[in-house]
Amino acid sequence: MNHPLRELLYAIENHPGRVKRTSEVMPLAPDVPTMSPYRTRWLLNQLVKDLGADEAYLEIGTWQGATLISALWDNPLARGYACDNFSQFNQIPGTGLWEGVRPAFLKNMARYQETGRLGAFSFFDEDCFALAARAKVPVKAKDGRPFGWPIGVFFYDGDHSRIATARAFVDFQPFLAREVIVIVDDWNYPSVRAGAWAGIEGVNPLGVWFRVLPAVRFRDADGNGPKGGPIYGQDALDAEPNLVGSGGRDGGWRNGLGCFHLTLRKG
């Protein structure tokens, strides 16, 4: 794997206008409601673009599909896996209708697939830990496995509890590439941060490189903290009408991202 994660984050930090220029020429799912700002979607797209030929992208927690679409957009050779059982946030904002996100996700993915500009992907409509357990069952044929290729980029936006976040690292570790990028959303949640570091400890990697892309508002261990904190590269983007809960305003990195480059112990 030759992911330039460190170089990419350095470029974002020192040349924030790069993201704005990209947003003008490469919109990423601009008509799909999302809780992930353009910066996050762009970062995923760039990481997938640099995947190795024998690696794949994994996303846990898709909501209406904006991040998955963005990651695979104009990456025709990419392979993606995604999992969501829509047990949380399963309501279309502003409608009051429950059970609405699953059909919205399927409709959005089908609509963007028709453009011919998405990389291939497999979607698993189930609990992610049930998927991980099922994937560990030995099968003879490679095509019979849920994950036919090692995961080079893993985006986790599932259950935000400490236990679930830790399990995401440990349970999916067998399917990750030796050199893997893990992006954990909503880093300002204390439970997410604690769970991620517990998961790192459980995986016991050979090497860890870590960087935070900070939230607009960062919470302390009690869920409180300074408000109105700095927005990372706050002048980089204009309004994002599809960004739910922001009033259409650019949210920086929204709730923040924890970015890991792990070197795992393999065989």
ZADO-1210 file (C-alpha; in nm, 4 decimals, padded with zeros to 6 digits):
<atoms>
<atom x="00.0000" y="00.0000" z="00.0000" code="MET" pos="1"/>
<atom x="00.1294" y="00.3446" z="-00.0856" code="ASN" pos="2"/>
<atom x="-00.1275" y="00.5683" z="00.0841" code="HIS" pos="3"/>
<atom x="00.0103" y="00.9215" z="00.1103" code="PRO" pos="4"/>
<atom x="-00.1970" y="00.9930" z="00.4241" code="LEU" pos="5"/>
<atom x="00.0690" y="01.2035" z="00.5913" code="ARG" pos="6"/>
<atom x="00.1416" y="01.3995" z="00.2743" code="GLU" pos="7"/>
<atom x="-00.2305" y="01.4447" z="00.2086" code="LEU" pos="8"/>
<atom x="-00.2999" y="01.5847" z="00.5543" code="LEU" pos="9"/>
<atom x="00.0053" y="01.8083" z="00.5287" code="TYR" pos="10"/>
<atom x="-00.1266" y="01.9475" z="00.2008" code="ALA" pos="11"/>
<atom x="-00.4700" y="02.0130" z="00.3530" code="ILE" pos="12"/>
<atom x="-00.3164" y="02.1919" z="00.6503" code="GLU" pos="13"/>
<atom x="-00.0837" y="02.4104" z="00.4494" code="ASN" pos="14"/>
<atom x="-00.2937" y="02.4618" z="00.1365" code="HIS" pos="15"/>
<atom x="-00.6611" y="02.4627" z="00.2456" code="PRO" pos="16"/>
<atom x="-00.7600" y="02.6282" z="-00.0821" code="GLY" pos="17"/>
<atom x="-00.6815" y="02.3005" z="-00.2569" code="ARG" pos="18"/>
<atom x="-00.9981" y="02.1473" z="-00.1141" code="VAL" pos="19"/>
<atom x="-01.2090" y="02.4421" z="-00.2260" code="LYS" pos="20"/>
<atom x="-01.0720" y="02.4300" z="-00.5789" code="ARG" pos="21"/>
<atom x="-01.1429" y="02.0575" z="-00.5875" code="THR" pos="22"/>
<atom x="-01.4993" y="02.1065" z="-00.4621" code="SER" pos="23"/>
<atom x="-01.5648" y="02.3413" z="-00.7512" code="GLU" pos="24"/>
<atom x="-01.4561" y="02.0932" z="-01.0170" code="VAL" pos="25"/>
<atom x="-01.5421" y="01.7637" z="-00.8444" code="MET" pos="26"/>
<atom x="-01.8679" y="01.7782" z="-00.6492" code="PRO" pos="27"/>
<atom x="-01.9098" y="01.4669" z="-00.4357" code="LEU" pos="28"/>
<atom x="-02.2716" y="01.3525" z="-00.3909" code="ALA" pos="29"/>
<atom x="-02.3926" y="01.7148" z="-00.3588" code="PRO" pos="30"/>
<atom x="-02.7589" y="01.6092" z="-00.3759" code="ASP" pos="31"/>
<atom x="-02.7396" y="01.3359" z="-00.1091" code="VAL" pos="32"/>
<atom x="-02.8213" y="01.4415" z="00.2479" code="PRO" pos="33"/>
<atom x="-02.5207" y="01.3804" z="00.4696" code="THR" pos="34"/>
<atom x="-02.3739" y="01.4435" z="00.8131" code="MET" pos="35"/>
<atom x="-02.0189" y="01.4351" z="00.6721" code="SER" pos="36"/>
<atom x="-01.8850" y="01.7622" z="00.5268" code="PRO" pos="37"/>
<atom x="-01.7116" y="01.7866" z="00.1908" code="TYR" pos="38"/>
<atom x="-01.3660" y="01.7708" z="00.3511" code="ARG" pos="39"/>
<atom x="-01.4383" y="01.4252" z="00.4908" code="THR" pos="40"/>
<atom x="-01.5857" y="01.3000" z="00.1651" code="ARG" pos="41"/>
<atom x="-01.2913" y="01.4403" z="-00.0324" code="TRP" pos="42"/>
<atom x="-01.0399" y="01.2794" z="00.2033" code="LEU" pos="43"/>
<atom x="-01.2050" y="00.9377" z="00.1594" code="LEU" pos="44"/>
<atom x="-01.2071" y="00.9821" z="-00.2183" code="ASN" pos="45"/>
<atom x="-00.8360" y="01.0607" z="-00.2261" code="GLN" pos="46"/>
<atom x="-00.7462" y="00.7700" z="00.0010" code="LEU" pos="47"/>
<atom x="-00.9429" y="00.5252" z="-00.2132" code="VAL" pos="48"/>
<atom x="-00.7812" y="00.6681" z="-00.5245" code="LYS" pos="49"/>
<atom x="-00.4449" y="00.5560" z="-00.3876" code="ASP" pos="50"/>
<atom x="-00.5518" y="00.2061" z="-00.2842" code="LEU" pos="51"/>
<atom x="-00.3264" y="-00.0769" z="-00.3900" code="GLY" pos="52"/>
<atom x="-00.4441" y="-00.2920" z="-00.6791" code="ALA" pos="53"/>
<atom x="-00.5132" y="-00.5809" z="-00.4415" code="ASP" pos="54"/>
<atom x="-00.6891" y="-00.3777" z="-00.1691" code="GLU" pos="55"/>
<atom x="-01.0411" y="-00.2588" z="-00.0943" code="ALA" pos="56"/>
<atom x="-01.2315" y="00.0087" z="00.0975" code="TYR" pos="57"/>
<atom x="-01.4588" y="-00.0744" z="00.3933" code="LEU" pos="58"/>
<atom x="-01.7237" y="00.1572" z="00.5345" code="GLU" pos="59"/>
<atom x="-01.9242" y="00.0820" z="00.8481" code="ILE" pos="60"/>
<atom x="-02.2232" y="00.3153" z="00.8809" code="GLY" pos="61"/>
<atom x="-02.3447" y="00.4493" z="00.5474" code="THR" pos="62"/>
<atom x="-02.6577" y="00.6478" z="00.6378" code="TRP" pos="63"/>
<atom x="-02.7909" y="00.7742" z="00.3007" code="GLN" pos="64"/>
<atom x="-02.4775" y="00.6887" z="00.1038" code="GLY" pos="65"/>
<atom x="-02.2951" y="01.0191" z="00.0577" code="ALA" pos="66"/>
<atom x="-01.9623" y="00.9019" z="00.2012" code="THR" pos="67"/>
<atom x="-01.9698" y="00.5706" z="00.0140" code="LEU" pos="68"/>
<atom x="-02.0553" y="00.7453" z="-00.3134" code="ILE" pos="69"/>
<atom x="-01.7807" y="01.0011" z="-00.2535" code="SER" pos="70"/>
<atom x="-01.5185" y="00.7394" z="-00.1707" code="ALA" pos="71"/>
<atom x="-01.5861" y="00.5449" z="-00.4914" code="LEU" pos="72"/>
<atom x="-01.6585" y="00.8405" z="-00.7218" code="TRP" pos="73"/>
<atom x="-01.4357" y="00.8449" z="-01.0304" code="ASP" pos="74"/>
<atom x="-01.2387" y="00.5538" z="-00.8847" code="ASN" pos="75"/>
<atom x="-01.3426" y="00.2931" z="-01.1442" code="PRO" pos="76"/>
<atom x="-01.0879" y="00.0323" z="-01.0377" code="LEU" pos="77"/>
<atom x="-01.1728" y="00.0554" z="-00.6694" code="ALA" pos="78"/>
<atom x="-01.3468" y="-00.2176" z="-00.4736" code="ARG" pos="79"/>
<atom x="-01.5682" y="-00.1238" z="-00.1823" code="GLY" pos="80"/>
<atom x="-01.7502" y="-00.2987" z="00.0989" code="TYR" pos="81"/>
<atom x="-02.0134" y="-00.1274" z="00.3100" code="ALA" pos="82"/>
<atom x="-02.2292" y="-00.2370" z="00.6021" code="CYS" pos="83"/>
<atom x="-02.5260" y="-00.0820" z="00.7807" code="ASP" pos="84"/>
<atom x="-02.8370" y="-00.2303" z="00.9381" code="ASN" pos="85"/>
<atom x="-02.9970" y="00.1148" z="00.9799" code="PHE" pos="86"/>
<atom x="-03.0594" y="00.0574" z="01.3495" code="SER" pos="87"/>
<atom x="-02.9591" y="00.4170" z="01.4268" code="GLN" pos="88"/>
<atom x="-03.0418" y="00.7504" z="01.2593" code="PHE" pos="89"/>
<atom x="-03.3105" y="00.5706" z="01.0604" code="ASN" pos="90"/>
<atom x="-03.5227" y="00.8778" z="01.0046" code="GLN" pos="91"/>
<atom x="-03.5318" y="01.1207" z="00.7137" code="ILE" pos="92"/>
<atom x="-03.4775" y="01.4669" z="00.8673" code="PRO" pos="93"/>
<atom x="-03.7734" y="01.6975" z="00.8338" code="GLY" pos="94"/>
<atom x="-04.0215" y="01.4225" z="00.7459" code="THR" pos="95"/>
<atom x="-04.0829" y="01.2519" z="01.0777" code="GLY" pos="96"/>
<atom x="-04.0825" y="00.9248" z="00.8864" code="LEU" pos="97"/>
<atom x="-03.9002" y="00.6259" z="01.0306" code="TRP" pos="98"/>
<atom x="-03.7727" y="00.3353" z="00.8240" code="GLU" pos="99"/>
<atom x="-03.6917" y="00.5873" z="00.5537" code="GLY" pos="100"/>
<atom x="-03.3123" y="00.5759" z="00.5381" code="VAL" pos="101"/>
<atom x="-03.2692" y="00.2228" z="00.4002" code="ARG" pos="102"/>
<atom x="-03.4747" y="00.2860" z="00.0824" code="PRO" pos="103"/>
<atom x="-03.3143" y="00.6302" z="00.0474" code="ALA" pos="104"/>
<atom x="-02.9687" y="00.4713" z="00.0622" code="PHE" pos="105"/>
<atom x="-03.0561" y="00.2037" z="-00.1928" code="LEU" pos="106"/>
<atom x="-03.2113" y="00.4614" z="-00.4248" code="LYS" pos="107"/>
<atom x="-02.9106" y="00.6933" z="-00.4012" code="ASN" pos="108"/>
<atom x="-02.6633" y="00.4135" z="-00.4686" code="MET" pos="109"/>
<atom x="-02.8628" y="00.2865" z="-00.7675" code="ALA" pos="110"/>
<atom x="-02.8893" y="00.6388" z="-00.9068" code="ARG" pos="111"/>
<atom x="-02.5141" y="00.6996" z="-00.8852" code="TYR" pos="112"/>
<atom x="-02.4300" y="00.3542" z="-01.0170" code="GLN" pos="113"/>
<atom x="-02.6199" y="00.4444" z="-01.3314" code="GLU" pos="114"/>
<atom x="-02.3655" y="00.7181" z="-01.4000" code="THR" pos="115"/>
<atom x="-02.0953" y="00.4555" z="-01.4555" code="GLY" pos="116"/>
<atom x="-01.8565" y="00.6582" z="-01.2409" code="ARG" pos="117"/>
<atom x="-01.8585" y="00.4515" z="-00.9216" code="LEU" pos="118"/>
<atom x="-01.6141" y="00.1786" z="-00.8331" code="GLY" pos="119"/>
<atom x="-01.7609" y="-00.1641" z="-00.7628" code="ALA" pos="120"/>
<atom x="-01.8968" y="-00.2344" z="-00.4151" code="PHE" pos="121"/>
<atom x="-02.0794" y="-00.4939" z="-00.2081" code="SER" pos="122"/>
<atom x="-02.3344" y="-00.3874" z="00.0523" code="PHE" pos="123"/>
<atom x="-02.4184" y="-00.5901" z="00.3633" code="PHE" pos="124"/>
<atom x="-02.7515" y="-00.5067" z="00.5261" code="ASP" pos="125"/>
<atom x="-02.6721" y="-00.6519" z="00.8676" code="GLU" pos="126"/>
<atom x="-02.5039" y="-00.5861" z="01.2007" code="ASP" pos="127"/>
<atom x="-02.1368" y="-00.5239" z="01.1313" code="CYS" pos="128"/>
<atom x="-02.0169" y="-00.7569" z="01.4053" code="PHE" pos="129"/>
<atom x="-02.2378" y="-01.0351" z="01.2731" code="ALA" pos="130"/>
<atom x="-02.0748" y="-00.9703" z="00.9357" code="LEU" pos="131"/>
<atom x="-01.7265" y="-00.9951" z="01.0877" code="ALA" pos="132"/>
<atom x="-01.8148" y="-01.3215" z="01.2594" code="ALA" pos="133"/>
<atom x="-01.9619" y="-01.4626" z="00.9379" code="ARG" pos="134"/>
<atom x="-01.6557" y="-01.3580" z="00.7408" code="ALA" pos="135"/>
<atom x="-01.4313" y="-01.5608" z="00.9720" code="LYS" pos="136"/>
<atom x="-01.6050" y="-01.8883" z="00.8822" code="VAL" pos="137"/>
<atom x="-01.3721" y="-02.0779" z="00.6452" code="PRO" pos="138"/>
<atom x="-01.4962" y="-02.1297" z="00.2906" code="VAL" pos="139"/>
<atom x="-01.3230" y="-02.2964" z="-00.0007" code="LYS" pos="140"/>
<atom x="-01.3951" y="-02.0457" z="-00.2746" code="ALA" pos="141"/>
<atom x="-01.2521" y="-01.6938" z="-00.2501" code="LYS" pos="142"/>
<atom x="-01.5678" y="-01.5549" z="-00.4080" code="ASP" pos="143"/>
<atom x="-01.7703" y="-01.7039" z="-00.1240" code="GLY" pos="144"/>
<atom x="-01.6083" y="-01.4795" z="00.1354" code="ARG" pos="145"/>
<atom x="-01.7660" y="-01.1443" z="00.2257" code="PRO" pos="146"/>
<atom x="-01.4229" y="-00.9831" z="00.1887" code="PHE" pos="147"/>
<atom x="-01.2355" y="-01.1084" z="-00.1147" code="GLY" pos="148"/>
<atom x="-00.9617" y="-00.8466" z="-00.0808" code="TRP" pos="149"/>
<atom x="-00.7735" y="-00.7056" z="00.2190" code="PRO" pos="150"/>
<atom x="-00.9005" y="-00.3717" z="00.3463" code="ILE" pos="151"/>
<atom x="-00.6584" y="-00.0877" z="00.2799" code="GLY" pos="152"/>
<atom x="-00.8884" y="00.1950" z="00.3950" code="VAL" pos="153"/>
<atom x="-01.1403" y="00.1473" z="00.6779" code="PHE" pos="154"/>
<atom x="-01.3917" y="00.4249" z="00.7540" code="PHE" pos="155"/>
<atom x="-01.5797" y="00.3636" z="01.0796" code="TYR" pos="156"/>
<atom x="-01.8953" y="00.5627" z="01.1500" code="ASP" pos="157"/>
<atom x="-02.0952" y="00.2949" z="01.3287" code="GLY" pos="158"/>
<atom x="-02.2133" y="00.2610" z="01.6882" code="ASP" pos="159"/>
<atom x="-02.0340" y="00.5313" z="01.8873" code="HIS" pos="160"/>
<atom x="-02.0133" y="00.3415" z="02.2153" code="SER" pos="161"/>
<atom x="-01.6711" y="00.2633" z="02.3579" code="ARG" pos="162"/>
<atom x="-01.7247" y="-00.1118" z="02.3286" code="ILE" pos="163"/>
<atom x="-01.8481" y="-00.1029" z="01.9687" code="ALA" pos="164"/>
<atom x="-01.5688" y="00.1280" z="01.8532" code="THR" pos="165"/>
<atom x="-01.3059" y="-00.0954" z="02.0132" code="ALA" pos="166"/>
<atom x="-01.4637" y="-00.4051" z="01.8587" code="ARG" pos="167"/>
<atom x="-01.4503" y="-00.2457" z="01.5152" code="ALA" pos="168"/>
<atom x="-01.0697" y="-00.2540" z="01.5309" code="PHE" pos="169"/>
<atom x="-01.0435" y="-00.5993" z="01.6854" code="VAL" pos="170"/>
<atom x="-01.3198" y="-00.7840" z="01.4984" code="ASP" pos="171"/>
<atom x="-01.2212" y="-00.6571" z="01.1549" code="PHE" pos="172"/>
<atom x="-00.8462" y="-00.6852" z="01.2108" code="GLN" pos="173"/>
<atom x="-00.8209" y="-01.0219" z="01.0266" code="PRO" pos="174"/>
<atom x="-00.9506" y="-00.8577" z="00.7086" code="PHE" pos="175"/>
<atom x="-00.7279" y="-00.5492" z="00.7152" code="LEU" pos="176"/>
<atom x="-00.4165" y="-00.5109" z="00.5045" code="ALA" pos="177"/>
<atom x="-00.0829" y="-00.5130" z="00.6824" code="ARG" pos="178"/>
<atom x="-00.0564" y="-00.1384" z="00.6160" code="GLU" pos="179"/>
<atom x="-00.4030" y="00.0099" z="00.6673" code="VAL" pos="180"/>
<atom x="-00.5583" y="00.3539" z="00.7016" code="ILE" pos="181"/>
<atom x="-00.8377" y="00.3729" z="00.9601" code="VAL" pos="182"/>
<atom x="-01.0544" y="00.6860" z="00.9727" code="ILE" pos="183"/>
<atom x="-01.2837" y="00.7133" z="01.2758" code="VAL" pos="184"/>
<atom x="-01.5656" y="00.9671" z="01.2505" code="ASP" pos="185"/>
<atom x="-01.7045" y="01.1838" z="01.5327" code="ASP" pos="186"/>
<atom x="-01.3737" y="01.1978" z="01.7175" code="TRP" pos="187"/>
<atom x="-01.5096" y="01.4600" z="01.9590" code="ASN" pos="188"/>
<atom x="-01.7199" y="01.1912" z="02.1306" code="TYR" pos="189"/>
<atom x="-01.5318" y="01.0740" z="02.4420" code="PRO" pos="190"/>
<atom x="-01.6663" y="00.7206" z="02.3944" code="SER" pos="191"/>
<atom x="-01.5323" y="00.7087" z="02.0380" code="VAL" pos="192"/>
<atom x="-01.1864" y="00.8257" z="02.1399" code="ARG" pos="193"/>
<atom x="-01.1697" y="00.5827" z="02.4312" code="ALA" pos="194"/>
<atom x="-01.2984" y="00.2973" z="02.2171" code="GLY" pos="195"/>
<atom x="-01.0533" y="00.3631" z="01.9354" code="ALA" pos="196"/>
<atom x="-00.7520" y="00.3575" z="02.1658" code="TRP" pos="197"/>
<atom x="-00.8848" y="00.0448" z="02.3372" code="ALA" pos="198"/>
<atom x="-00.9183" y="-00.1118" z="01.9939" code="GLY" pos="199"/>
<atom x="-00.5623" y="-00.0139" z="01.9046" code="ILE" pos="200"/>
<atom x="-00.4429" y="-00.1783" z="02.2238" code="GLU" pos="201"/>
<atom x="-00.6410" y="-00.4914" z="02.1382" code="GLY" pos="202"/>
<atom x="-00.4964" y="-00.5099" z="01.7868" code="VAL" pos="203"/>
<atom x="-00.1428" y="-00.4498" z="01.9186" code="ASN" pos="204"/>
<atom x="00.0018" y="-00.3198" z="01.5902" code="PRO" pos="205"/>
<atom x="00.3684" y="-00.3002" z="01.5094" code="LEU" pos="206"/>
<atom x="00.3371" y="00.0695" z="01.4291" code="GLY" pos="207"/>
<atom x="00.0859" y="00.3522" z="01.4785" code="VAL" pos="208"/>
<atom x="00.0805" y="00.6945" z="01.3136" code="TRP" pos="209"/>
<atom x="-00.2021" y="00.9167" z="01.4369" code="PHE" pos="210"/>
<atom x="-00.3454" y="01.2558" z="01.3545" code="ARG" pos="211"/>
<atom x="-00.6631" y="01.4393" z="01.4586" code="VAL" pos="212"/>
<atom x="-00.8606" y="01.6508" z="01.2163" code="LEU" pos="213"/>
<atom x="-01.0363" y="01.8550" z="01.4841" code="PRO" pos="214"/>
<atom x="-01.4036" y="01.9217" z="01.5315" code="ALA" pos="215"/>
<atom x="-01.5646" y="02.2610" z="01.5247" code="VAL" pos="216"/>
<atom x="-01.6462" y="02.2069" z="01.8913" code="ARG" pos="217"/>
<atom x="-01.4421" y="01.9614" z="02.0934" code="PHE" pos="218"/>
<atom x="-01.5926" y="01.7900" z="02.3978" code="ARG" pos="219"/>
<atom x="-01.4007" y="01.7010" z="02.7097" code="ASP" pos="220"/>
<atom x="-01.4342" y="01.3732" z="02.9015" code="ALA" pos="221"/>
<atom x="-01.7656" y="01.4898" z="03.0477" code="ASP" pos="222"/>
<atom x="-01.9123" y="01.5822" z="02.7132" code="GLY" pos="223"/>
<atom x="-01.8624" y="01.9526" z="02.7813" code="ASN" pos="224"/>
<atom x="-01.5970" y="02.1959" z="02.6762" code="GLY" pos="225"/>
<atom x="-01.5163" y="02.5141" z="02.4890" code="PRO" pos="226"/>
<atom x="-01.7646" y="02.6173" z="02.2251" code="LYS" pos="227"/>
<atom x="-01.6974" y="02.8003" z="01.9052" code="GLY" pos="228"/>
<atom x="-01.3509" y="02.6522" z="01.8736" code="GLY" pos="229"/>
<atom x="-01.1443" y="02.6924" z="01.5591" code="PRO" pos="230"/>
<atom x="-01.2670" y="02.5385" z="01.2372" code="ILE" pos="231"/>
<atom x="-00.9885" y="02.3483" z="01.0642" code="TYR" pos="232"/>
<atom x="-00.9241" y="02.5277" z="00.7347" code="GLY" pos="233"/>
<atom x="-01.2430" y="02.7262" z="00.7930" code="GLN" pos="234"/>
<atom x="-01.1982" y="02.9382" z="00.4803" code="ASP" pos="235"/>
<atom x="-01.1699" y="02.6373" z="00.2514" code="ALA" pos="236"/>
<atom x="-01.5326" y="02.5863" z="00.1507" code="LEU" pos="237"/>
<atom x="-01.8574" y="02.7653" z="00.0882" code="ASP" pos="238"/>
<atom x="-02.2082" y="02.6592" z="00.1904" code="ALA" pos="239"/>
<atom x="-02.3091" y="02.2938" z="00.1717" code="GLU" pos="240"/>
<atom x="-02.6886" y="02.2758" z="00.1338" code="PRO" pos="241"/>
<atom x="-02.6920" y="01.8955" z="00.1726" code="ASN" pos="242"/>
<atom x="-02.5079" y="01.9014" z="00.5083" code="LEU" pos="243"/>
<atom x="-02.7778" y="01.8024" z="00.7576" code="VAL" pos="244"/>
<atom x="-02.7908" y="01.9882" z="01.0889" code="GLY" pos="245"/>
<atom x="-02.5625" y="02.2719" z="00.9810" code="SER" pos="246"/>
<atom x="-02.8134" y="02.5138" z="00.8327" code="GLY" pos="247"/>
<atom x="-02.6269" y="02.4670" z="00.5064" code="GLY" pos="248"/>
<atom x="-02.3052" y="02.6021" z="00.6546" code="ARG" pos="249"/>
<atom x="-01.9687" y="02.4400" z="00.6030" code="ASP" pos="250"/>
<atom x="-01.8840" y="02.2536" z="00.9209" code="GLY" pos="251"/>
<atom x="-01.5078" y="02.2196" z="00.8949" code="GLY" pos="252"/>
<atom x="-01.4422" y="01.8574" z="00.9912" code="TRP" pos="253"/>
<atom x="-01.7820" y="01.8597" z="01.1672" code="ARG" pos="254"/>
<atom x="-01.7316" y="01.6359" z="01.4725" code="ASN" pos="255"/>
<atom x="-01.3698" y="01.5627" z="01.3895" code="GLY" pos="256"/>
<atom x="-01.1822" y="01.2630" z="01.2517" code="LEU" pos="257"/>
<atom x="-00.9282" y="01.0332" z="01.4114" code="GLY" pos="258"/>
<atom x="-00.6837" y="00.9264" z="01.1398" code="CYS" pos="259"/>
<atom x="-00.4631" y="00.6209" z="01.1898" code="PHE" pos="260"/>
<atom x="-00.1963" y="00.4591" z="00.9761" code="HIS" pos="261"/>
<atom x="-00.1414" y="00.1156" z="01.1282" code="LEU" pos="262"/>
<atom x="00.1202" y="-00.1453" z="01.0547" code="THR" pos="263"/>
<atom x="-00.0384" y="-00.4716" z="01.1660" code="LEU" pos="264"/>
<atom x="00.1112" y="-00.8032" z="01.2660" code="ARG" pos="265"/>
<atom x="00.0396" y="-01.0485" z="00.9847" code="LYS" pos="266"/>
<atom x="00.1499" y="-01.4091" z="00.9633" code="GLY" pos="267"/>
</atoms>
